Amino acid sequence: MIAPDWFREDRLPHIYCTGCGNGTVINCTLGAVEEMGWKREETVFVSGIGCSSRAPGYILTDSLHTTHGRALAFATGVKMARPDLNVVVFTGDGDLAAIGGNHFIHACRRNVDMTVVCMNNHIYGMTGGQGSPTTPPGAISTTTPYGASEPAFDLAELAVAAGANYVARWTSYHVKELTKAVAAGMQTPGLAFIEVRTQCPTNYGRHNKLRRVSDMIEHLRSHAMLVDKYNRLTAEGKPVPDGTFTVGELVRRNRPAMGVKS
Amino acid sequence: MKLVIDESRCKGCNLCVLVCPYGIFQEGTELNSRGIVTPVLDRPERCTNCRLQALYGRMLCGVCHIICPDQAIAWVEEKPFEPHKVEVEF
């Protein structure tokens, strides 16, 4: 177990389904927290509602489990009241992109000093597999039984456009890179947004012929493309395979941030 | 150091089977007491972290340890003179 003094061992094993990637993301985030050397009493984990938002319940620090989509609003409040605290937000795609979309773009615009880890599993996993704003086109869910017809949200690009200081995207297969990206985000002043594409074999994979965990991981791995390669392909005018998403560090900049510890 | 799978936490997703570069984790076949097929270890002493963690003083590979969503994989100190299963190849 990574970072054993950060886990509530009496709460384990957690409620996530077999093969759920959220446990991996908790491991990577706590690995990064341990790398940063933060103290337990100076760290706050904030989450909204959803599978991903159960994560702070397994971490031995003060945490806020808030209303649906409002995790970033609560986290902004925490940071404004106590700028000396380190704030990490766990949120899911339904939480961040659907109901909390406005909070997300405004937190990016204000550039509040915190780290947002979004576990994007392409579906509303907890409520039974309804289609979310990030469900890829053609994917089958319980509310899109003939395949999703709408284009999906690209959360990392949204954060870049809205003005976050650090934006990266990885999958739950790329654990070492993800740990490094979360640590880099924690070091950057201003809002750091790390989108993690995770597998959901129970509610996404089951409807999309990816029932086994290894199939789902292989699907993520084969559709991920490094940002540099993507930029090179588009600059050369070569075709990018359908359904690929970019992974890597999308932006790192120094816009004025809010709530930075002085 | 010794590689162990915590049977009380493992949910049998077999992600460790997928990522281990040495193929130490193999898909299990038998149900354990919780009704879960946990992976079995194939000659775990081949694991680089088992042999060299103490020498280097840091985690060496540890991908199974990070990717395990159930925090079930760990390295524990061996007791002195612990019996080992030895396979003799002819």
Interface residues (C-beta under 8 A of the other chain):
Chain A: M1 I2 F7 L12 P13 H14 Y16 C17 T18 G19 C20 G21 N22 G23 T24 N27 C28 G31 S172 Y173 V175 K176 T179 V213 S214 I217
Chain B: S8 R9 K11 G12 C13 N14 L15 V17 L18 V63 H65 I66 I67 C68 P69 D70 Q71 A72 I73 A74
